[in-house]
Amino acid sequence: MQDEKIIRQEAKQFFNWHIGSGHREPIKQFHEIKNRLYDFYSDEFKAVFLDEIQICINDQLLDHRKKAHGGQPDPNCQYEIGSEKLLFYTRQELSTLPIVAHQLFKTNPAQVRNKVFVSYSHLDKEFLTDIQRHFKPFLRQIDFWDDTKIQPGQKWKDEIRKAISETKVAILLVSTDFLGSDFIASDELPPLLKAAEENGAVILIVILKPCLFEAFSELNQYQAMNPPSKPLIKMDYTEKEDTLVNLVRQTKRILNEN
């Protein structure tokens, strides 16, 4: 991931030189950021640059709050108002680019985790097949697991528990059937969410079909590769392929970070 390191260093340097002082209008700062994006040809590189800019804005805002407001937000502070506006513009631009995934909770894993686990409803099997197709070229590098790996005669619940205990990246294929599955709700989600909070696992969500994803607060705090308003089933072929390619790309990023 040498390219990403270079881009993030460029973003930090650009922020320190052109944005960090915070003396200009946020919209003018944002237009300067957008002009800088022309230096990157691919949408993926633009997303990485903007992602790092967003991190820099957030870090500087938190530092300001600690020094000026005892760590608390101040809705009347002009610096905070400007920073929030700049974050808003940046998030808008990022929403048009491929998702850059992050570990939500920074923790020290209690055990080595290197597996990719797919949780899905069997009523959505055709989507699993598409996910498998995109990961297939990388199976020598990625320990990819879904329940089709369970062999006849194996205790399937034990196999699922073992796979979850080794999971670094959990891919959740979300639909109404997924959200309504008793087995997923009782046997898969609790240990996966616990692993994300306590042991450094990363949750990546793919919205397959229209559903009330936003009603599930324990899930919607995690990274979704596509917005609920644009589930996979509504995408044309190229857009769906782009989304799944980015799913593989972000999975590889996360595995390579450790």
Protein Blocks (a to p, Z undefined) as FASTA:
>chain_A
ZZmmmmmmmmmmmmmmmmmnopacfklmmmmmmmmmmmpmbfklmmmmmmmmmmmmmmmm
mmmmmmmnnopacfkbmklmmmmmmmmmmmmmmmmpccddddfbacddfbdcfbdcdddd
fklmmmmmmmmmmmmmmmmmpccddfklpcghiafklmmmmmmmmpfbdcddddfklmmp
mklmmmmmmmmmmmmmmnopacddddfbgcdfklmmklmmpccfbdfklcfklpcfklmm
mmmmmmmmmmmmmmmmZZ
